[in-house]
Amino acid sequence: MIAITREPIDPYAFIESARKPETGGIVTFVGTVRDDGIEALDLEVCEEVALADLNTIAKKAMSEYHLQTIDIVHRVGRMNLTEIILVIVVGASHRQEGFAACSWILEEIKAYVPIWKKDICTEGENWHFSQKE
């Protein structure tokens, strides 16, 4: 599944769906809202463009890293500390491809997918527009 959602994400459903006889390793990344002096985080997205970008990233990862499965689900909207922002689950024949693919996918998302964040603090709000922040 490649998706953008405003609902909480359950990573375990994606891990379970990646279990296949030909899969030797399932690598998972779960990104959460961390305390960088903020109370909450608000993510906004150009959904049509972001979904197209996520699908492009997924197709390239499937091909280049020889994956059996791939799931990328990114949450948008307001989230509190420790809530899940992003889940990436890849199933590969071998762990090396799985780890490399998961890392590459994360960096591609951060570099190219138009998702913008707003830090929400007691002092106010601060938008971040750079993809690499």
C-alpha positions in Angstrom: 0.0 0.0 0.0 1.2 3.4 -0.9 -0.9 6.0 0.9 -1.3 9.3 2.6 -3.7 9.3 5.6 -5.1 11.6 8.3 -5.8 8.5 10.5 -3.4 6.8 12.9 -1.2 4.2 11.2 -0.9 0.6 12.5 2.5 -0.7 11.3 1.8 -4.3 12.4 -0.8 -4.8 9.6 1.9 -4.0 7.0 4.5 -6.1 8.7 2.1 -9.1 8.7 1.2 -8.5 5.0 4.9 -8.6 4.1 5.3 -12.1 5.4 5.7 -14.3 2.2 7.5 -17.6 1.7 10.1 -16.0 -0.6 10.7 -13.1 1.9 13.8 -13.6 4.0 13.7 -10.3 5.7 11.1 -7.6 6.6 12.6 -4.2 7.3 10.5 -1.6 9.0 10.9 2.1 9.6 8.4 3.8 12.0 8.9 7.6 12.2 7.3 9.3 15.2 6.9 12.9 16.4 9.8 13.6 18.7 10.2 16.2 21.3 12.3 18.9 19.8 10.9 21.5 22.1 7.5 21.2 20.4 4.1 20.1 21.7 2.7 18.9 18.4 3.4 18.7 14.7 1.1 19.6 11.8 1.9 18.2 8.4 0.4 19.5 5.2 0.6 17.9 1.7 -0.1 18.4 -1.9 -1.7 14.9 -2.0 -1.9 14.3 -5.7 1.8 15.2 -6.2 2.9 13.4 -3.0 1.1 10.2 -4.0 2.6 10.2 -7.4 6.1 10.8 -5.9 5.6 8.0 -3.4 4.5 5.6 -6.1 7.6 6.5 -8.2 9.9 5.9 -5.3 8.2 2.6 -4.5 8.5 1.4 -8.1 12.1 2.3 -8.3 12.9 0.6 -5.0 11.0 -2.6 -6.0 13.1 -2.8 -9.2 16.5 -1.7 -7.9 16.5 -3.5 -4.6 14.6 -6.6 -5.8 11.8 -6.3 -3.2 8.8 -8.7 -2.8 6.7 -6.2 -1.0 6.7 -2.5 -0.2 4.4 -0.3 1.9 4.8 3.4 2.4 2.1 5.2 4.5 2.6 8.8 5.5 0.3 10.6 7.9 -0.6 14.2 7.6 -2.6 16.6 9.8 -2.0 17.4 13.5 0.0 14.8 15.6 1.1 14.8 19.2 4.4 13.6 20.6 5.2 9.9 20.0 2.4 9.5 17.3 3.4 7.7 14.2 4.1 9.9 11.1 5.5 7.5 8.6 5.7 3.7 8.1 7.9 2.0 5.6 7.8 -1.8 5.4 9.8 -3.7 2.8 10.0 -7.4 2.2 13.2 -8.7 0.5 14.8 -12.1 -0.1 17.9 -10.9 1.9 18.3 -8.4 4.7 21.0 -6.3 2.9 18.5 -5.3 0.2 15.8 -4.7 2.7 17.9 -2.4 4.9 19.3 -0.6 1.9 15.9 -0.1 0.3 14.3 1.2 3.5 17.0 3.7 4.0 17.0 4.9 0.4 13.2 5.2 0.4 13.3 7.4 3.6 15.9 9.7 2.1 14.0 10.0 -1.2 10.8 10.9 0.7 12.6 13.6 2.7 14.2 15.0 -0.5 11.4 15.0 -3.0 7.9 14.5 -1.6 6.0 17.8 -1.0 5.1 17.4 2.7 5.5 20.5 4.9 5.6 20.6 8.6 4.6 23.1 11.2 6.0 22.9 14.7 3.4 23.8 17.3 5.0 25.2 20.5 3.7 27.1 23.6 5.4 30.2 22.0 3.6 29.8 18.7 3.9 28.0 15.4 6.7 27.7 12.9 6.5 26.4 9.3 9.3 24.4 7.7 9.3 24.3 3.9 12.6 22.7 3.2 12.2 19.0 2.3 15.4 18.0 4.1 14.5 19.5 7.5 
